[in-house]
Amino acid sequence: IEALAGIDNVKNFNGDTSSNPVYQISLVDTMTEAVTGSLTLIKQDSTYAYSQDVFKNWRFSADLARAVSARRRRGLHGFYGKGKYSLEGIEDTLEGVGVNLNYDLRHNVVFNAWYGYTNQKSNFSDREYDRNIVTAGVTVKF
């Protein structure tokens, strides 16, 4: 079990600073030599600088990763969360999934590929959307 607590300090356009709490608790397990998993709950109040509003939200996520070989890993990620903007009364619900593949090209060079899907629902219909993200890249570790 991992537990974290902190404060997010944000300075807005007017130069005012707000301090917002952040809490996170995770259950992490190495199920086998090749498989790891985690469950995480995050509660935070995020400042939205454009409208100077606070987004009070929480998110639950689950991750599962497996080493397919010594050089290749794959993972699965899912999340669900809700939040509300204090001043505007906007309530959003987000859910999504993602998959990734990592391949060690060399000892310190890793190829990364990711696909993610997010669905946002809201009590304001013009804020609702579906998003698909595909990324690929190379990470060099120093």
Order of alpha helices (4+ residues) and beta strands (2+ residues): beta-beta-beta-beta-beta-beta-beta-beta
